[in-house]
């Protein structure tokens, strides 16, 4: 059985460039507040939680609206989506930064429209989302696809479904069986990042990784993906700390597994 670490053993090397971006959210149509550090080409895991962790996305129709606006962000801004999931009170996105402001503009669009639609329908006032989304830089093929599987297993981890294929608003089924229309995930980018021969090879590896995690009951929450500024080998996180300068002055680098280091958020 192929493991996630097998991808790393192919021996390929890449020079990664990364974006540091966090966006404030309000019910205003315009949300200009942002902290941006732009260097193109990075892969980011994004977490955005509903206000007070309320279950504002508990109904599937609201999650499907989030998915609709995610598709619109891909069309309008060229957002490169590698995986996604919308749960009852938060969303995860795995994206590759391909052009300046694509991520921040996409998050403005998605978060703003969902908040406005929900509040109008419910005759509600107040924030829909937490103030800012959280972005974690992800390095190397092995870490990239570990993160991808971590997203897939979110609702399994929550005990809601037994298999990621059973959760409708997620990227698992789209990677396995891409739709002819309204595709969100950039399969070509995933194939290139993993150096797969074609989609069939990507889908086969993806399915094996998920099934292996399920069979080994490796579904526990891993804070590194949602509470760190960067996740990867030691050299990568040290490079990220240097790139971010004062942004990480009071953040520490920690080893969380034999081959994984993180920059912890303050």
N, C-alpha and C positions, 0 to 999 in steps of 0.2 A: 504494500500500500504506500502510495506517495504521501509524504508528509509535507507540511508547510516549509520546513527547513530544507527540503530537497530543492526548492526554488533557488535558495541562496547558494547551494552547492554548484550551480551551473557556472559559477566563476565570473559572471559578468560584473562589470563595475560601471557606476554612473556618477556623474557629478550632479549633486542635487542643489537646487536653489529654492528658497522658501519665502513665504509670505507670513508676516505676523499681522493679524487683523482681528479687531474686536469691535462690535457694533452695538450702539445703544438702541433701544427699541421703545417706542411710545405709541400712542394711538394716533398721533399726528400723521398726516399723509407724507410729510417730509421729515426724515430722520437724519440730520446732517452730522450728528456727533459720531466720531469714529477715531480709533487709534490705528494707524496703518504703518506697516513696515513692508514695503513691496520689493521683493526680488522674485522674478518669474520662475515658474517650473515646479513649485513645491506641491507636496501632497499633504492635505490637512484633514483631520478628523474634527468635525464641528458638532458641538452640543448646544442645544437651545431648549430651555425648560419653560414650561408655562408658569405664569406668575404664582408665587407661593407654592409651586409644585401642585397646583390644582389640576384636576382631571378635565381640562377644558377641551381635550381632543378625544374624549371617551366615546363619542359617536363616530361611526365610520364615515358618515357623510362629511364631517369636518376634516377627518384625515384625508379623504379623497380630494377635498378642496385644497388642502396643503399640497397634495401631490400634483394637482392641476397647476398651481402657481410655481411649483418646482419645474415643471415642464416649460412653463412660460419663461422662467428665468433662463433655462437652457436655450430657448429660442431667441430671446432678446439680447442676452449678454454673453452667450457662448459658454455658460457654466459647464465645466467638465465634471460630470457626476460619475463616481466610481461605485458608490453604493449609498443606500439610504434606508431609513425606516422612520415611520411616525407611530409613536406609542400613544397612550392615553394622556400623558402629561409632559412629554418631551420628544424631541426629534434628534436623530443622528444623521449626519451627512459625511461621506468620504468624498473629497473633491480634489482635483488637481488644478492649481492656479495656472491659467494659460494667458491671461492678459490683465493689465492693471485695472483694479476696481471691479472685476467680474464677480468676485465673491461678495464684496460688501454691497454692491448694487443688487445682487441676487437676494441677499438676506434682507435688505430693505424692502424689496418687492414682495417676497414671500411673507415675511413677518407682518408687514404693514397691511397687506390685503387680507390676510387671515384674521388679524385682530379687528379690522374694520367690519368685515362681513359678519363675524361672530357677534360683535357688539350690536350691530344693526338688527340682526335677526332676534337677538335676545333682549333688545332694548336695554342694553347694559352699558355702563360706563366703567372706565378704569383700564389698567394695563392687562394685556393678554399674556405677554411674555415677561420673563425676567429682563432686567435692563440690558444686559449684553450677552451675546452668544460667546461661547468659549471655543477657541481654536487650538488644537494640538498638532504640531508638526510631526509627521510620521516618516521615518527613514528606512530605506532598504526594502528589497522585495519581500524578505521574510516578515518584516514588521508590517509592511503594507497589507499583505494578505492575511496576516493574523488579525489585523484591525478589521478587515473586510468580514471575516468570519465572526468576529466579536459582535459586529453590528447585526449580522444575520441571526445570531442566537439571542438577541435581546428579549424577545417575548417568550422564548423557551426559558430563559433565566428567570423571568417574572412568573413563570408557572401558568401562563395563559394558554399556550399551545404546546404541543409535543414536538412539533417540527416547524422550522421557519417557513416552509411552503404553505403552512396553514394561516399565515398572517398576510392579509391582502396588500396592505400599503407598506411594502418593503421591496428591496431590490433582488431578493433571492430568486424569485420566479422569473424575473426579467433577465437575470444572468443565465439561468438555465434554459429558458424558452423565450427568446426576445420577441416582442410583439412586432407586427408589421408597421403599426402606426403608434404615434405618441410614445416613442421610446425615450426614456430618460437617461439610462446609463450609457456611457460612452464605452462600448465594448472594444472598439479599436484601441482606445487608450489603455484599457486593462490588458489587452493582448500584448501590446507593446511593452508595458511596464513589467509584465511577467515573462516576456520573451517566449510566449506560446506560439505554436505554429499556426493555430487558427482558433476559431470560437469553440469548436468541439473539444479541443484540448483544454482550453480554459474551463469550460463547463464541467468536464470530467474531473479535473483537479479540484475545482471549487466544491463539487458534490462530495468528493472523497474527504476533503478537509472538514466539512460540516458533519458528515456521518461519523468520522473518527472522533471529533469533539463530543458528539452525542453519545457514542458508544463508551467513551472514556469518562463521561460525565464532566467534561471540562467546560462548564457553562457558568462558572462563578463570575461575579463582578470583578473587573480589574480596573482599579482607580487610575492607573497610569494613562488610560485612553481619555479620561474625562477631567483629570485634575492636574495634568502636566502641561508644560509649555512645549516640550519636545520629548519624543520617545525614539530611541534607536541605540546604535553602538556608542561607546564612550566618545570616540572622535567626533561623531556627528553632533552629539549634544554639547560638547565643548565648543565646536565651531558655531553652533547656534547661539551659545551664550556670548561668544565674542561678537557675532553679527548684531545681536540685540543690544549690546552695550549696557547702558544704564537700566534698560528694561529688566535685566536679570541680575542687577547688582546684588540684591538681597535674596536671590533664589539659589538654592543649592542643587548640585548634581548628586543623584543617588543611584546606586546600583540596586535594581529590583529583581534581577535574575542573572544567570551567568553571562548572557549576551545582551542584556537590555539595561540601558541607563535612561534616566529621566531628568529633566529640569522641573523641579517642583514649583508650582505656583505659590506665591506668598500667602 
